[in-house]
Amino acid sequence: MELKSETEQLEDAGFTVIRGLYAPEDIAEIRELLVPLLEEFDSLKGRKARDIGDTFTSEQSDGALKQPEIDRPTRFLPLLFKTSIFQKTRKAASSLLGSDARYAFDHVICKMPGSETETPWHQDQAYLGPNVWLNTVNFWIPLQDVDEENGTLSYLPGSHHDGLHDHAIANPEKPHVRTTEGDKEAAIPVRLKVGDCSVHNSLSVHRASRNKSAEPRYAWILHFNRYGRLAYFAPRNIPGLIARVL
Ligand SMILES: O=C(O)CCC(=O)C(=O)O
């Protein structure tokens, strides 16, 4: 698989779109695994599975799910590693990285119908902070068509050239972070059909809009890099990892 123009776009703009990477049956296979897992959300709830759409504290919340997210659903469903989406994504990541790609992270997010919640502008690197770098390419794989109406991503082109911005915690009870930096006027929303995906690097500033539609908006997000999760232990990351546990 050669993704020359996508590689160039990823380097220049910090994001790219790959059209028709997956067949409808690939998406159906993932839906059959991830949707039932999200339905079990209440029993998984904890540090790695949370409602990131609820902008209220637990005392104020009406209790209805708004934006359930599960970190590393592959821990609960290792079968996900065997799916054609995983295999095709790893191949595409290898082409973009120019060497064998290895799995670093995945998460699944459901924006519930009518969700009021925007995912704030952020860089994925902000979740790791300035001292731990995994150098991933991050594939955002929607499980239905997406546009501005149902919560697609928007990117600030070229924003990855400006390094890691300051981020504030969007809500003390939730993990979302938000940056105010970057030219929001330049935002480019991506409109994707089932089978397309968008790809960004960890410094690309992006956000997701609300889901105003009557259907849930699902996305599976897969991060790949050259050394997989071993990249946490790269020499440059060790001081940052030690600082986290002290
Ligand atoms: O799917 C979403 O709503 C947001 C995804 C996102 O911003 C991310 O994976 O970094």
The ligand as a Gaussian input file, in Angstrom:
#p B3LYP/6-31G(d) Opt

LIG

0 1
 O      -14.280000      11.312000      18.454000
 C      -14.299000      12.336000      19.125000
 O      -15.338000      12.825000      19.507000
 C      -13.026000      13.047000      19.510000
 C      -11.816000      12.287000      19.161000
 C      -10.560000      13.007000      19.457000
 O      -10.509000      14.202000      19.568000
 C       -9.332000      12.242000      19.609000
 O       -9.356000      11.016000      19.493000
 O       -8.302000      12.888000      19.898000

